[in-house]
Amino acid sequence: MPAQWTGNLIGEIHNAGFTIKAVAHQAKLHEKYVSQLLNADREAPVAEEKLRKALDELIKEKEEDNERLA
């Protein structure tokens, strides 16, 4: 069974308008590896931190782009 953080993170990624592939790329992780993590096929203690950081970076970049266009 997937850990609670995986469902939360998937929802946050979706709500922010990004794909898991984009977040994996930002985190410098292979998308298939990230898929395995999020589907509980694999465990990695630092994965949540890396993926959350990557999502935060993407959100910040998106906000900065929106400010430049405004």
Backbone hydrogen bonds, N-H to C=O, Kabsch-Sander energy under -0.5 kcal/mol:
donor,donor_aa,acceptor,acceptor_aa,energy
6,T,3,A,-1.0
7,G,3,A,-1.0
8,N,4,Q,-2.0
9,L,5,W,-2.8
10,I,6,T,-2.4
11,G,7,G,-2.1
12,E,8,N,-2.3
13,I,9,L,-2.7
14,H,10,I,-2.4
15,N,11,G,-2.9
16,A,12,E,-1.8
17,G,13,I,-0.6
17,G,14,H,-1.3
18,F,13,I,-2.3
23,V,19,T,-2.0
24,A,20,I,-2.8
25,H,21,K,-2.5
26,Q,22,A,-2.4
27,A,23,V,-2.2
28,K,25,H,-1.2
29,L,24,A,-2.9
34,V,30,H,-2.2
35,S,31,E,-2.3
36,Q,32,K,-2.1
37,L,33,Y,-2.1
38,L,34,V,-2.8
39,N,35,S,-1.6
40,A,37,L,-1.5
41,D,36,Q,-2.4
42,R,36,Q,-1.3
47,A,44,A,-1.5
48,E,44,A,-0.5
50,K,46,V,-2.2
51,L,47,A,-2.8
52,R,48,E,-2.7
53,K,49,E,-2.3
54,A,50,K,-2.2
55,L,51,L,-2.4
56,D,52,R,-2.6
57,E,53,K,-2.3
58,L,54,A,-2.2
59,I,55,L,-2.6
60,K,56,D,-2.4
61,E,57,E,-2.5
62,K,58,L,-2.4
63,E,59,I,-2.5
64,E,60,K,-2.5
65,D,61,E,-2.4
66,N,62,K,-2.3
67,E,63,E,-2.1
68,R,64,E,-2.0
69,L,65,D,-1.8
70,A,66,N,-1.0
